[in-house]
């Protein structure tokens, strides 16, 4: 299939311990043979308090000097730290980018409904619309064509991000069609990859979760999201063609970790538009689990018309049909993101 199988963390930990043991053996073998003959710091300081040789009795002059204690071999621990997305138990704001360069995989739907599910649980949530299509903005009843200041102005003109935040079901930093020209405008700026990261400094401490809806590409807007994020959630449609772009996404994340943000990692992969009645959807999930293991969330976002109806009313599916199975699916996903297995780096 062309996917790269993940290495379990346990194997990486064992590898680092072996290197530590070899380092300790190497240090002990390279110590000088006459190290025991060298006086310690305490002994050198004590020489100033001793009487002179002429003042000592003859018997005392003939007594052999006590030997110096043997040096202590230092113990070297393994300092290797594997970069990874923060675990659910860590404190501080979690900034999660929802990304997939393929369009139509429910990134916007997942961003909105996951954010509303977090708010239902009592968390402070900010959503950021980085997609020039403005679908997240429209899903909350706003018209991107009539918005005067948006995330374009935040990234390019450096206005405060608080100026573009609208109070809806959750706080939302809105997008407009101007974002389509953001990558071209940012290309001439120094530090263009960190524009979003710098903008979030103003409001970061006000929220427990910041969710970023990214465009269907791996361009400069998505790179800005990766640099600002503490983790990435990847919605994946349960179809074969939707799986092929994951390797490219992994490679982009690896470059961001190496050069811009060593802490970012994949928190999980969400199977979306799942139809258990079809063999193809079940096989797609099996391929995901075979190649990405525990990174695949247990929650399956199933196909339902409720996800299409809710944006027409300017609402999340949790507000539109709060007791339906569609809303319960995102509540389950929120619990899994919050209390699930520790997030890992996806190499």
Secondary structure, DSSP 8 states (H G I E B T S, - for coil): --------HHHHHHHHHHHHHHHHHHHHHTS-GGGGGS--HHHHHHGGGS--GGGS-HHHHHS------------------------TT--S-EEEEE--SSSSSSHHHHHHHHHHHHHHTT--EEEEE--TT-HHHHTTT--GGG-SS-HHHHHHS---GGGGEEESSSEEE---GGGGGHHHHHTTSTTGGGHHHHHGGGTGGG-SEEEEE--SSSSHHHHHHHHH-SEEEEEEESSHHHHTTHHHHHHHHHHHHHHT-TT--EEEEEEEEE-TTSHHHHHHHHHHHHHHGGGEEEEEEE--THHHHHHHTTS-HHHHSTTSHHHHHHHHHHHHHHHSS------
